[in-house]
Structure formats: C-alpha cells, structure tokens
Amino acid sequence: MITAIVLIKTSVDRIPEIAEQIAALDSVSEVFSVTGTYDLIAMVRVREHEDLAEVIPGRISKIQGVEGTDTHVAFRTYSQHDLEAAFAIGLDS
C-alpha cells in the first residue's frame, strides 16, 4: 500500500465543503483541517504509484475551490499500533 500526504490550499470560505468532497473519494482515508500555510491535509492510500495520478491531479485538484496541492509520498509508515505489535512479539499473553 502506498501512502501519500497531500497538503491542500483551498478557497477559505469553502474549507468544510471541500474537505467533505475530498473525504468522500475512494482512496482518501482521512482529511484534516489544519492551521498554517495549507488549509487541509489528506491521507491518500493506493496500491500502485500510477493510482496517485488518478486520485490527486485527477480528482482532488479538480474539486472546485482547490487552489493547489503539494504531495509527499511516504517511504515507510510508523504508528503506535505497529510499535505495540513489534514489542509484543515473543511475549505470552
């Protein structure tokens, strides 16, 4: 699974509506409304790199009110769940 973090600039007066539209897309797992340079951050998960082109410039960027995106592809994913599972290896319940 390939994970991309997409930083999104939007029309400020439509942030909630745009976030809902992005969150409704199949490959988008979460959308965060944030402070700072960008208005939204979307987590996109796809099976193939080519699928990123379909989701990000093909769908997200075409939503009315999306002014720009900056995409970062993750090399590796770390999470609290993963760390707990790693430390539990070999331990009896």
Backbone hydrogen bonds, N-H to C=O, Kabsch-Sander energy under -0.5 kcal/mol:
donor,donor_aa,acceptor,acceptor_aa,energy
2,I,46,V,-3.6
4,A,44,V,-3.0
5,I,72,H,-3.4
6,V,4,A,-0.6
6,V,42,A,-3.0
7,L,5,I,-0.6
7,L,70,D,-3.0
8,I,40,L,-3.0
9,K,68,G,-2.8
11,S,65,G,-1.7
12,V,10,T,-0.5
14,R,11,S,-2.0
15,I,12,V,-1.0
18,I,14,R,-2.7
19,A,15,I,-2.7
20,E,16,P,-2.1
21,Q,17,E,-2.0
22,I,18,I,-2.5
23,A,19,A,-2.7
24,A,20,E,-1.3
25,L,22,I,-1.6
28,V,25,L,-1.3
29,S,27,S,-0.6
29,S,43,M,-2.6
30,E,43,M,-0.9
32,F,41,I,-3.2
34,V,32,F,-0.6
34,V,39,D,-2.1
39,D,8,I,-2.1
40,L,8,I,-2.1
41,I,32,F,-2.3
42,A,6,V,-2.6
43,M,30,E,-2.5
44,V,4,A,-2.9
44,V,42,A,-0.6
45,R,27,S,-2.9
46,V,2,I,-2.4
51,D,48,E,-1.0
52,L,48,E,-0.6
52,L,49,H,-1.4
53,A,49,H,-0.7
53,A,50,E,-0.6
54,E,50,E,-0.9
55,V,51,D,-2.1
56,I,52,L,-3.0
58,G,53,A,-1.4
59,R,55,V,-1.0
60,I,55,V,-2.8
61,S,56,I,-2.8
62,K,59,R,-0.6
63,I,60,I,-1.6
66,V,63,I,-2.3
67,E,9,K,-2.7
67,E,65,G,-0.6
68,G,9,K,-1.4
70,D,7,L,-2.1
72,H,5,I,-2.5
74,A,3,T,-3.0
83,L,79,S,-2.2
84,E,80,Q,-2.4
85,A,81,H,-2.1
86,A,82,D,-2.2
87,F,83,L,-2.1
88,A,84,E,-1.2
89,I,85,A,-0.6
89,I,86,A,-0.8
91,L,88,A,-2.1
